[in-house]
Amino acid sequence: MANDIFDNFPLWAALLAIGIAQFIKIPLHFFTTKTWMWSLMFSTGGMPSSHSSAVTALSTAVGLREGFGSNMFAISAILGVIVMFDAAGVRRHAGMQAVVLNKLVDEFNHLLASMKTFKTRPTQEKAKKLKELLGHQPIEVLIGGTLGVAIALLVHPFF
């Protein structure tokens, strides 16, 4: 049984694609900001999309292993399209809403700070910021998807 997991090409292609896509975010961030941000390894959003890399690597690996006409490939491809659409659509818009809400939180906290009684209130009453980088720009999804296909094709000979 443990051997089955180690021989599961689609699983390892997808996991490797996630890891590589997440790691790539760190040097890309460094080149644009000149600061290392290692927390990007476990963060959502940004270039490239690790969600897109994972699902395209998975679908490509399933297609290579089971055939591109198989039911398993059809299932993985359709789920992949849904994930990529979600990454560029719903999750991206949720991030845009978080930006607006965070502005409201900043203004609310500023208002509370100006009140004399604010310092007597417990810290947990202060509003907290939401994570803004949730989804992806379409180009990030495209690059992530391309990366996933490339990783599956490169890893395939080892299985």
C-alpha positions as CSV (number, residue, x, y, z in Angstrom):
1,M,0.0,0.0,0.0
2,A,2.8,2.5,0.9
3,N,4.4,1.6,-2.4
4,D,1.2,2.6,-4.2
5,I,1.5,6.1,-2.8
6,F,5.2,6.4,-3.9
7,D,4.2,5.2,-7.4
8,N,1.3,7.6,-7.7
9,F,2.6,9.9,-10.5
10,P,-0.4,12.3,-10.6
11,L,-0.2,12.8,-6.8
12,W,3.5,13.6,-6.9
13,A,3.3,15.8,-10.0
14,A,0.6,17.9,-8.3
15,L,2.4,18.1,-5.0
16,L,5.6,19.0,-6.7
17,A,3.8,21.7,-8.8
18,I,2.4,23.2,-5.6
19,G,5.8,23.3,-3.9
20,I,7.6,24.7,-6.9
21,A,5.0,27.4,-7.6
22,Q,5.0,28.5,-3.9
23,F,8.8,28.6,-3.8
24,I,8.9,30.7,-7.0
25,K,6.9,33.4,-5.3
26,I,9.8,34.1,-2.9
27,P,12.5,35.2,-5.4
28,L,9.8,37.0,-7.6
29,H,8.9,39.0,-4.5
30,F,12.5,39.7,-3.8
31,F,13.2,41.0,-7.3
32,T,10.3,43.5,-7.1
33,T,10.7,44.6,-3.5
34,K,14.3,43.8,-2.6
35,T,13.1,42.0,0.6
36,W,12.9,38.3,1.3
37,M,9.5,37.2,2.4
38,W,9.7,33.5,3.3
39,S,6.1,33.4,4.5
40,L,5.0,33.4,0.9
41,M,5.9,29.7,0.8
42,F,2.6,29.1,2.7
43,S,0.6,32.0,1.5
44,T,-2.3,32.3,-1.0
45,G,-2.4,34.5,-4.1
46,G,0.5,35.9,-6.1
47,M,2.6,34.8,-9.1
48,P,2.4,32.0,-10.1
49,S,-0.9,30.4,-9.0
50,S,0.0,27.2,-7.1
51,H,-3.7,26.2,-7.4
52,S,-3.4,26.3,-11.2
53,S,-0.1,24.6,-11.2
54,A,-1.5,21.7,-9.1
55,V,-4.6,21.1,-11.1
56,T,-2.9,21.3,-14.5
57,A,0.0,19.0,-13.3
58,L,-2.7,16.6,-11.9
59,S,-4.7,16.6,-15.2
60,T,-1.6,16.3,-17.3
61,A,-0.3,13.4,-15.2
62,V,-3.7,11.6,-15.3
63,G,-3.8,12.1,-19.1
64,L,-0.4,10.7,-19.5
65,R,-1.0,7.8,-17.2
66,E,-4.7,6.9,-18.0
67,G,-5.1,8.5,-21.5
68,F,-6.5,11.8,-22.5
69,G,-9.7,10.1,-23.5
70,S,-10.3,8.5,-20.1
71,N,-13.0,9.4,-17.7
72,M,-10.4,10.2,-15.0
73,F,-8.8,12.8,-17.2
74,A,-12.2,14.3,-17.9
75,I,-13.0,14.6,-14.2
76,S,-9.6,16.1,-13.3
77,A,-9.7,18.5,-16.3
78,I,-13.2,19.8,-15.4
79,L,-12.3,20.2,-11.7
80,G,-9.1,21.9,-12.8
81,V,-11.0,24.4,-14.9
82,I,-13.4,25.1,-11.9
83,V,-10.4,25.7,-9.6
84,M,-8.7,28.0,-12.0
85,F,-11.8,29.9,-12.6
86,D,-12.4,30.3,-8.9
87,A,-8.8,31.4,-8.4
88,A,-9.1,34.2,-10.9
89,G,-12.7,35.1,-10.1
90,V,-14.4,34.5,-6.8
91,R,-11.2,34.4,-4.7
92,R,-9.8,37.5,-6.5
93,H,-13.0,39.4,-5.8
94,A,-13.0,38.3,-2.2
95,G,-9.5,39.8,-2.0
96,M,-10.7,43.1,-3.5
97,Q,-13.5,43.2,-0.9
98,A,-10.9,42.6,1.8
99,V,-9.0,45.7,0.6
100,V,-12.2,47.8,1.0
101,L,-13.0,46.3,4.4
102,N,-9.5,46.8,5.6
103,K,-9.8,50.5,4.8
104,L,-13.0,50.7,6.8
105,V,-11.2,48.9,9.7
106,D,-8.3,51.4,9.6
107,E,-10.8,54.3,9.7
108,F,-12.7,52.6,12.5
109,N,-9.6,52.0,14.6
110,H,-8.4,55.6,14.0
111,L,-11.8,56.8,15.2
112,L,-11.6,54.6,18.3
113,A,-8.0,55.7,19.0
114,S,-9.1,59.3,19.1
115,M,-11.7,58.6,21.8
116,K,-10.4,59.0,25.3
117,T,-12.1,55.8,26.5
118,F,-10.4,53.7,23.8
119,K,-7.4,52.8,25.9
120,T,-9.7,51.4,28.6
121,R,-11.3,49.0,26.1
122,P,-9.9,45.5,25.8
123,T,-7.5,44.9,22.8
124,Q,-9.8,42.2,21.3
125,E,-12.5,44.9,20.6
126,K,-10.2,46.5,18.0
127,A,-11.1,45.3,14.5
128,K,-8.5,43.1,12.8
129,K,-7.4,43.3,9.1
130,L,-8.4,40.6,6.6
131,K,-6.0,38.9,4.2
132,E,-6.2,40.8,0.9
133,L,-4.1,38.5,-1.4
134,L,-6.5,35.6,-1.9
135,G,-7.0,35.2,-5.6
136,H,-5.0,35.6,-8.8
137,Q,-4.8,37.9,-11.8
138,P,-5.6,35.9,-15.0
139,I,-1.9,36.0,-16.0
140,E,-1.0,34.4,-12.7
141,V,-3.5,31.6,-13.4
142,L,-2.1,31.2,-16.9
143,I,1.5,31.0,-15.8
144,G,0.6,28.7,-12.9
145,G,-1.2,26.4,-15.3
146,T,1.7,26.4,-17.8
147,L,4.1,25.6,-14.9
148,G,1.9,22.6,-13.8
149,V,1.9,21.1,-17.3
150,A,5.6,21.6,-17.6
151,I,6.3,19.9,-14.2
152,A,4.1,16.9,-15.1
153,L,5.9,16.5,-18.4
154,L,9.3,16.8,-16.8
155,V,8.5,14.4,-13.9
156,H,6.8,11.8,-16.1
157,P,9.9,9.9,-17.2
158,F,10.8,9.2,-13.5
159,F,7.6,7.2,-13.1
